[in-house]
Amino acid sequence: MDRINADLLRTFLEVAKLEHLGHAADVLGADQSTVSRKIVRLETEFGVPLFERIGRSIRLTQAGRRLVGRAERLLNDMRDAIADAAGAVSAETGQVHIGFLHTVGARWLPERLARFLKTHPAVRFILVEGTVTEVIAGVTGGDFDLGIAGPPPANNPELVIHPLFRERVAVVVPAGHRLVGRSSCTLEDLADEPLILPRSRSGLRKIIDEAFAAQGLATRVAYEGDDFSIVEGLVEAGLGSTLLPMPLPAPSTRVAVIPLRDPPIARTMALCWDRRRTLPPAANLFAQSLLSESSEPFDLPVSA
């Protein structure tokens, strides 16, 4: 059975279609004796006759008729596999796996995907949202070709890291909060506020904690969560205030966004990939497209 190959199956299907060895040989560009030997070989491998010989013509046996559909599917699957393998090494038809943070997926990444696909429409993308830890683990584990995360991990020799943009953080408070109407605020204004913050393992939480500590302030953490949509919902319910990258996960009239003045907080978002592996051509093409725009300012309007 191990010796059955695509050539034998193609020969079988042609003979099955024409029900004549000579005609099939002409179509296949082979000698009739060669075609006959291939059919005998296939019958030997299967252990059953696939054709009945009737004079100069032949016709399928019941076993042969059952094999036709399966042989066609096998050849189609083989052609698809070859096409996929060829696409994997093509910059114009390959597949790109990207892991990214939620805020990147809200607007920044979709806009760049749309621009890229205008000139490279056959490239396919598989997009997976995750935390900083999940994105970096996916890149180093081989699940993602590219990762977009911030702040970029430090002291990781396995990664190639390129800064892309600065993501601004603003204060988000419930509608009717005492700070609503202020043109800006400081961390000191939040010193006695119940805060809803990302969990400690996240990169954003580290930045926030360091900013408070640098001002000699402690945070009063009421709730923790990494899903920014849930964090925003908790603020809407009046359970506390938060600091979130802009734009918000969803526009809302039940919260107010206030620019942070002292100190301003922003996190650097970076593109990364595993230096131990060669980037697939399509992933490399998209990476170069992102890096060509990395000097663009990222200054979205602060609004709810």
C-alpha positions in Angstrom: 0.0 0.0 0.0 2.9 2.3 0.6 3.8 2.3 -3.1 0.6 3.8 -4.3 1.4 7.3 -5.6 -0.3 10.1 -7.5 0.9 8.8 -10.9 -0.9 5.5 -10.3 -4.1 7.2 -9.2 -4.1 9.6 -12.2 -3.6 6.6 -14.5 -6.4 4.8 -12.9 -8.8 7.7 -13.2 -8.0 8.3 -16.9 -8.6 4.6 -17.7 -11.8 4.6 -15.6 -13.1 7.6 -17.5 -12.3 6.3 -21.0 -12.7 2.6 -20.4 -10.0 1.9 -22.9 -6.3 1.3 -22.2 -5.1 2.6 -25.6 -7.1 5.8 -25.5 -6.0 6.4 -21.9 -2.4 5.9 -23.0 -2.8 8.5 -25.7 -4.2 11.0 -23.3 -1.4 10.3 -20.8 1.3 10.3 -23.4 2.5 6.9 -22.4 2.7 3.4 -24.0 -0.3 1.2 -23.6 1.9 -1.5 -22.0 3.1 1.1 -19.4 -0.5 2.0 -18.6 -1.5 -1.6 -18.3 1.4 -2.4 -15.9 0.4 0.5 -13.7 -3.2 -0.7 -13.5 -2.0 -4.2 -12.6 0.3 -2.7 -10.0 -2.5 -0.8 -8.5 -4.8 -3.9 -8.4 -2.0 -5.8 -6.7 -1.6 -3.1 -4.1 -5.3 -3.1 -3.3 -5.6 -6.9 -3.6 -8.8 -6.7 -5.7 -9.5 -6.3 -9.4 -10.5 -2.8 -10.4 -11.4 -3.5 -14.0 -13.1 -6.2 -16.0 -11.5 -6.9 -19.4 -14.1 -7.2 -22.2 -12.4 -7.7 -25.5 -10.4 -4.5 -26.4 -12.4 -2.5 -23.8 -12.4 -2.6 -20.0 -14.9 -1.5 -17.4 -14.8 -0.8 -13.7 -15.6 -3.5 -11.2 -17.7 -2.6 -8.1 -14.4 -2.0 -6.2 -13.1 0.2 -9.0 -16.3 2.3 -9.0 -15.9 2.8 -5.3 -12.3 3.9 -5.7 -13.0 6.6 -8.3 -14.4 9.2 -5.8 -11.8 8.5 -3.2 -9.0 8.7 -5.8 -10.3 12.1 -7.1 -10.5 13.5 -3.5 -7.0 12.2 -2.7 -5.5 13.9 -5.8 -7.4 17.1 -5.1 -6.1 17.1 -1.5 -2.6 16.6 -2.8 -2.9 19.5 -5.2 -4.3 21.7 -2.4 -1.4 20.7 -0.1 1.1 21.6 -2.8 -0.6 24.9 -3.4 -0.6 25.7 0.3 3.1 24.8 0.5 3.9 27.0 -2.4 1.8 29.8 -0.9 3.8 29.5 2.4 6.9 30.6 0.6 5.2 33.3 -1.5 5.2 36.9 -0.3 2.0 37.5 -2.3 -0.1 34.5 -1.3 1.2 33.4 2.1 -0.4 33.4 5.5 0.5 35.7 8.4 -0.2 34.8 12.0 -0.3 37.9 14.3 -0.7 38.2 18.0 -1.7 41.7 19.3 -3.1 43.7 22.2 -6.7 44.7 22.4 -6.1 48.4 21.9 -4.0 47.7 18.8 -6.9 45.7 17.3 -9.4 48.4 17.9 -8.2 50.8 15.2 -4.5 50.9 14.5 -4.1 47.3 13.1 -7.3 47.2 11.0 -6.4 50.4 9.3 -2.9 49.1 8.3 -4.3 45.7 7.3 -6.7 47.4 4.9 -3.9 49.5 3.3 -1.7 46.4 2.9 -4.4 44.3 1.4 -5.1 46.9 -1.3 -1.7 46.1 -2.8 -1.4 42.4 -1.6 -5.0 41.1 -1.7 -4.1 37.4 -1.7 -2.2 37.4 1.6 -4.2 35.8 4.4 -4.1 36.9 8.1 -4.8 35.0 11.2 -5.3 37.5 14.1 -5.2 36.5 17.8 -5.8 39.0 20.6 -4.0 38.5 23.9 -2.2 40.0 26.8 1.5 41.1 26.6 2.5 37.8 28.1 0.4 35.7 25.7 1.6 37.6 22.7 5.3 37.2 23.5 4.8 33.5 24.4 3.0 33.0 21.1 5.9 34.6 19.2 8.7 32.7 20.9 6.6 29.5 20.9 6.1 29.7 17.1 2.3 30.2 17.2 2.7 33.8 15.8 4.9 35.1 13.0 4.6 38.6 14.4 3.6 40.1 17.7 2.5 43.7 18.5 2.8 44.4 22.2 3.7 47.1 24.6 5.8 48.0 26.4 8.3 45.9 24.5 9.8 43.2 26.7 13.3 43.9 28.0 16.3 41.5 28.1 14.8 38.9 25.7 17.6 37.9 23.3 15.2 35.7 21.3 13.3 38.6 20.0 13.8 41.2 17.3 12.0 44.3 18.5 11.1 47.5 16.6 9.1 50.3 18.3 6.1 51.4 16.3 4.2 54.1 18.1 3.4 55.6 21.5 0.0 54.8 22.9 -1.3 57.7 25.1 -3.0 56.8 28.4 -5.9 59.0 29.8 -8.0 59.1 32.9 -11.5 57.7 32.6 -14.1 58.5 35.2 -17.9 58.0 35.6 -20.2 60.6 34.2 -20.9 63.1 37.0 -17.5 62.5 38.7 -16.0 65.5 40.4 -13.2 65.7 37.8 -15.6 66.0 34.8 -15.2 69.3 33.1 -11.5 69.6 33.9 -9.3 70.1 30.8 -6.7 67.8 32.4 -5.7 66.2 35.7 -2.8 64.8 37.5 -2.1 61.5 39.3 -2.4 63.3 42.6 -6.0 64.0 41.7 -6.5 60.3 41.7 -4.6 59.5 44.9 -7.8 58.9 47.0 -9.8 57.4 44.1 -10.9 53.7 44.0 -9.1 52.6 40.9 -9.9 49.8 38.4 -6.7 48.7 36.9 -5.2 45.9 34.8 -3.8 43.0 36.7 -0.2 43.3 37.9 1.1 40.9 35.3 0.2 43.3 32.4 2.6 45.7 30.9 0.2 48.7 31.3 -0.2 48.0 35.0 3.6 48.1 35.4 3.7 51.5 33.7 0.9 52.9 35.9 2.4 51.6 39.1 5.8 53.1 38.3 4.2 56.5 37.5 2.4 56.6 40.8 5.5 55.5 42.7 7.6 58.2 41.0 5.1 60.8 42.4 5.3 59.2 45.9 1.7 58.1 45.6 0.0 54.8 46.3 -2.8 53.3 44.3 -6.2 52.3 45.9 -7.1 49.4 43.7 -10.8 48.4 43.9 -10.9 46.0 41.0 -8.5 44.4 38.6 -9.1 43.0 35.1 -7.3 42.7 31.7 -10.4 43.1 29.5 -10.6 46.8 28.9 -14.2 46.5 27.8 -15.1 45.1 31.3 -12.9 47.8 33.0 -14.8 50.5 31.1 -18.1 48.9 32.1 -17.1 48.9 35.8 -16.3 52.7 35.4 -19.7 53.2 33.8 -21.3 51.5 36.8 -19.6 54.1 39.1 -17.4 51.5 40.8 -14.2 53.5 40.3 -12.0 55.3 37.9 -9.3 54.0 35.6 -6.4 54.9 33.3 -6.8 53.4 29.8 -5.0 53.7 26.4 -6.9 55.7 23.9 -9.2 55.2 22.2 -11.7 53.6 24.6 -12.9 50.1 23.8 -16.3 51.5 23.0 -17.7 55.1 22.8 -19.8 55.8 25.9 -21.8 58.8 27.3 -21.6 57.2 30.8 -17.9 58.0 31.2 -15.7 61.0 30.7 -12.1 61.0 29.4 -9.7 63.5 30.9 -6.1 64.0 29.6 -3.4 63.2 32.1 -1.1 66.2 32.6 1.4 65.4 35.3 3.0 63.1 34.5 1.8 62.2 31.0 1.7 58.4 30.6 2.2 56.6 27.3 3.4 53.1 26.4 5.5 52.2 23.5 4.0 49.6 21.2 6.5 47.4 19.4 6.6 44.9 16.6 8.5 41.7 17.4 9.4 38.4 16.0 11.6 35.5 16.9 15.2 36.0 15.6 15.8 32.2 15.8 13.4 31.6 12.9 13.2 33.1 9.4 10.1 35.1 8.8 7.8 33.7 6.1 7.9 36.0 3.1 4.4 37.3 3.5 5.0 38.1 7.2 8.3 39.8 6.3 6.5 41.9 3.7 3.8 43.0 6.2 6.5 43.7 8.8 8.4 46.0 6.5 5.1 47.7 5.6 4.5 48.4 9.3 8.1 49.6 9.9 7.9 52.0 7.0 5.1 53.8 8.9 6.7 53.6 12.4 7.6 57.3 12.4 4.0 58.3 12.0 2.6 60.1 15.1 -0.1 58.2 17.0 -2.2 60.9 18.4 -5.9 59.9 18.5 -8.4 62.4 19.8 -9.2 62.1 23.4 -12.9 61.5 23.5 -15.4 59.1 25.1 
